[in-house]
Amino acid sequence: MGQDLIRHFLAVFFTEEAGLTEAQAIEAFLAALAASGRKEELHCDLIDMFEDEDTAWRTLLWNGEYQVKAFACEAQAKAYVRTILWEPLFWPQR
């Protein structure tokens, strides 16, 4: 399962260093994804991650490379990824 693209977008747009609100980060993420031509790849990567029971959601969001947000449990971290990546990608607001 490839997480490199997901990790890239998290590190660039969703860290405190990015200086964006959550809404701004989501908007910037979607724009960058559209420009990258890799939307289908990210779709597949997210589906794989959500289907994999061994996905380390907390580590995905808080690790030695970047820090998005720390969570007390995997379920909270997974819900946050659903909010910032999955829902905007699969169910965009119009």
C-alpha positions as CSV (number, residue, x, y, z in Angstrom):
1,M,0.0,0.0,0.0
2,G,1.4,3.4,-1.0
3,Q,1.2,6.1,1.6
4,D,3.9,8.4,0.1
5,L,1.4,10.7,-1.7
6,I,-0.8,10.9,1.4
7,R,2.1,11.7,3.6
8,H,3.3,14.3,1.2
9,F,-0.1,16.2,1.2
10,L,-0.3,15.9,5.0
11,A,3.2,17.3,5.5
12,V,2.7,20.2,3.0
13,F,-0.8,21.4,3.9
14,F,-1.9,20.1,7.3
15,T,1.0,20.7,9.7
16,E,1.1,23.7,12.0
17,E,4.2,24.9,10.0
18,A,1.9,25.3,6.9
19,G,0.1,28.1,8.7
20,L,-3.3,27.2,7.2
21,T,-6.6,26.7,8.9
22,E,-8.2,23.3,8.4
23,A,-10.5,24.7,5.7
24,Q,-7.7,26.4,3.9
25,A,-5.6,23.3,4.1
26,I,-8.3,21.2,2.6
27,E,-8.9,23.7,-0.2
28,A,-5.1,23.9,-1.0
29,F,-4.8,20.1,-0.8
30,L,-7.7,19.6,-3.3
31,A,-6.2,22.3,-5.7
32,A,-2.8,20.7,-5.5
33,L,-4.2,17.3,-6.1
34,A,-6.1,18.4,-9.1
35,A,-3.0,20.0,-10.6
36,S,-0.8,17.0,-9.9
37,G,-2.9,14.6,-12.0
38,R,-2.6,12.0,-9.3
39,K,-6.2,12.1,-8.0
40,E,-7.0,8.4,-9.0
41,E,-3.8,7.3,-7.3
42,L,-4.7,9.0,-4.1
43,H,-8.3,7.6,-4.3
44,C,-6.8,4.1,-4.5
45,D,-4.3,4.7,-1.7
46,L,-7.0,6.1,0.7
47,I,-9.3,3.1,-0.1
48,D,-6.4,0.7,0.6
49,M,-5.6,2.5,3.9
50,F,-9.2,2.5,5.1
51,E,-9.6,-1.2,4.3
52,D,-6.4,-2.2,6.0
53,E,-7.0,-2.9,9.7
54,D,-3.3,-2.5,10.4
55,T,-3.1,1.2,9.2
56,A,-1.3,3.2,11.9
57,W,-3.5,6.3,11.9
58,R,-1.8,8.0,14.8
59,T,1.7,7.5,13.3
60,L,0.4,8.8,9.9
61,L,-0.5,12.1,11.6
62,W,2.3,12.4,14.1
63,N,5.8,11.1,13.3
64,G,9.4,12.0,13.1
65,E,9.0,13.6,9.6
66,Y,6.0,15.9,10.3
67,Q,3.3,16.5,12.9
68,V,-0.3,17.2,11.9
69,K,-2.2,16.5,15.1
70,A,-1.7,14.1,18.0
71,F,-4.6,11.8,19.0
72,A,-5.1,9.6,22.1
73,C,-6.4,6.6,20.0
74,E,-6.4,5.2,16.5
75,A,-10.1,5.7,16.1
76,Q,-9.8,9.4,16.6
77,A,-6.9,9.7,14.2
78,K,-8.8,7.7,11.6
79,A,-11.8,9.9,12.0
80,Y,-9.6,13.0,11.5
81,V,-8.1,11.6,8.3
82,R,-11.7,10.8,7.1
83,T,-12.6,14.5,7.8
84,I,-9.6,16.2,6.1
85,L,-8.8,13.8,3.2
86,W,-11.5,11.2,2.5
87,E,-14.7,13.3,2.7
88,P,-13.3,16.3,0.7
89,L,-12.1,13.9,-1.9
90,F,-15.0,11.5,-2.2
91,W,-17.8,13.9,-1.2
92,P,-16.8,17.4,-2.2
93,Q,-19.1,20.2,-1.1
94,R,-20.5,22.2,-4.0
